[in-house]
Amino acid sequence: MQEKTVVREAVLEDSLALTKLAWQLGHQAEAGQVRARLFDLLNRDDHKVFVAEVDGELRGWVHAFINRPLHKDTAVEIAGLVVDQNCRKMGIGRRLLDTTEDWAKTQGCDQVTLSSSLAREGAHKFYQAIGYQLTKTQYTFKKELLK
Ligand SMILES: CC(C)(COP(=O)(O)OP(=O)(O)OC[C@H]1O[C@@H](n2cnc3c(N)ncnc32)[C@H](O)[C@@H]1OP(=O)(O)O)[C@@H](O)C(=O)NCCC(=O)NCCS
């Protein structure tokens, strides 16, 4: 039987499934924190979390937001994207980004951007397969602030 994939906006009740998929991204996210963050994001117009359900099971998500730098054009940026490891190469990632791109257009954005770790070679092939171009490689920096 053909699987039915539906992409929709996330709701708070998705938070546990989102958390478990975040683990596959390599982030040791804690369910309560993900739920609290999702609650915040769902109340904002400049962030979207879309989920993909296959036969009613949540199998992928994308979090995107509107990035408004002072010195560059506004763009929708992908903050996170993951598809369940048992459901990859079935077109789910493409569906999630199609939906994100449609949202970007409704927001007046004509580009979608993202950063991806050098180690994620499969993801790089995926992005290029669906029309994203590599524009540069860069370092990222972080400073932990004392409380
Ligand atoms: C990257 C990821 C989201 C792709 O999702 P997906 O549902 O498997 O991708 P799709 O099935 O929609 O693939 C779309 C296209 O990309 C290609 N593709 C996907 N993964 C690929 C891979 N690892 N290697 C080569 N091509 C790949 C597909 O073959 C398809 O091309 P086609 O339409 O020409 O056949 C998924 O592999 C994933 O969750 N990876 C782990 C987390 C991750 O790296 N996230 C991105 C962080 S920046």
The ligand as a Gaussian input file, in Angstrom:
#p B3LYP/6-31G(d) Opt

LIG

0 1
 C       19.108000      15.461000       4.962000
 C       17.720000      14.835000       5.163000
 C       16.809000      15.822000       5.872000
 C       17.142000      14.503000       3.768000
 O       15.811000      14.077000       3.930000
 P       15.190000      12.951000       2.988000
 O       13.745000      12.860000       3.285000
 O       15.980000      11.692000       3.138000
 O       15.443000      13.545000       1.523000
 P       14.525000      13.340000       0.228000
 O       14.065000      11.913000       0.188000
 O       13.466000      14.382000       0.176000
 O       15.586000      13.563000      -0.923000
 C       15.479000      14.591000      -1.913000
 C       16.607000      14.385000      -2.902000
 O       17.861000      14.404000      -2.240000
 C       18.561000      13.188000      -2.481000
 N       19.232000      12.759000      -1.244000
 C       18.714000      12.724000      -0.005000
 N       19.642000      12.259000       0.860000
 C       20.734000      11.990000       0.119000
 C       22.001000      11.437000       0.443000
 N       22.316000      11.112000       1.709000
 N       22.894000      11.274000      -0.551000
 C       22.594000      11.611000      -1.834000
 N       21.391000      12.138000      -2.208000
 C       20.482000      12.297000      -1.225000
 C       17.493000      12.183000      -2.818000
 O       18.018000      11.114000      -3.569000
 C       16.537000      13.042000      -3.608000
 O       17.028000      13.255000      -4.916000
 P       16.136000      12.929000      -6.213000
 O       14.852000      13.686000      -6.042000
 O       16.980000      13.407000      -7.327000
 O       15.908000      11.468000      -6.172000
 C       17.830000      13.502000       5.963000
 O       18.775000      12.654000       5.333000
 C       18.247000      13.685000       7.411000
 O       17.406000      13.908000       8.280000
 N       19.557000      13.582000       7.708000
 C       20.074000      13.675000       9.079000
 C       19.908000      15.052000       9.672000
 C       20.560000      16.122000       8.836000
 O       21.663000      15.987000       8.327000
 N       19.833000      17.253000       8.710000
 C       20.296000      18.412000       7.993000
 C       21.066000      19.278000       8.925000
 S       21.770000      20.677000       8.081000

